[in-house]
């Protein structure tokens, strides 16, 4: 992996995290419009997860390795929870695997970026 590919992976991961939060927002708006029941708890939990997604996306945008790992683990656990409850179909499973792969590449990109940054700093220090 080179520096350009690492930055591309990071960019893809934070953009996808924003897309996930938008999908959740659209889903919760659609559910509240369709149903006559007040799912206030569901709406609040979903809004908390949307804020978490956006915060982690910002962290990955800032090239945080910790945020990239948390984003991947959080997404994977949420998809496993949905799968265990029978809420996932084959198309959802394929999309989940694609998203998880992109988030994992975001982890690789942030790790490479910081490793390469440290090497560049060391090289600049030894020049003088």
Secondary structure as the mmCIF struct_conf table of DSSP 4:
data_model
#
loop_
_struct_conf.conf_type_id
_struct_conf.id
_struct_conf.beg_label_comp_id
_struct_conf.beg_label_asym_id
_struct_conf.beg_label_seq_id
_struct_conf.end_label_comp_id
_struct_conf.end_label_asym_id
_struct_conf.end_label_seq_id
HELX_RH_AL_P HELX_RH_AL_P1 UNK A 3 UNK A 34
BEND BEND1 UNK A 36 UNK A 37
HELX_RH_AL_P HELX_RH_AL_P2 UNK A 40 UNK A 61
TURN_TY1_P TURN_TY1_P1 UNK A 62 UNK A 63
HELX_RH_AL_P HELX_RH_AL_P3 UNK A 65 UNK A 84
TURN_TY1_P TURN_TY1_P2 UNK A 85 UNK A 86
HELX_RH_AL_P HELX_RH_AL_P4 UNK A 90 UNK A 127
#
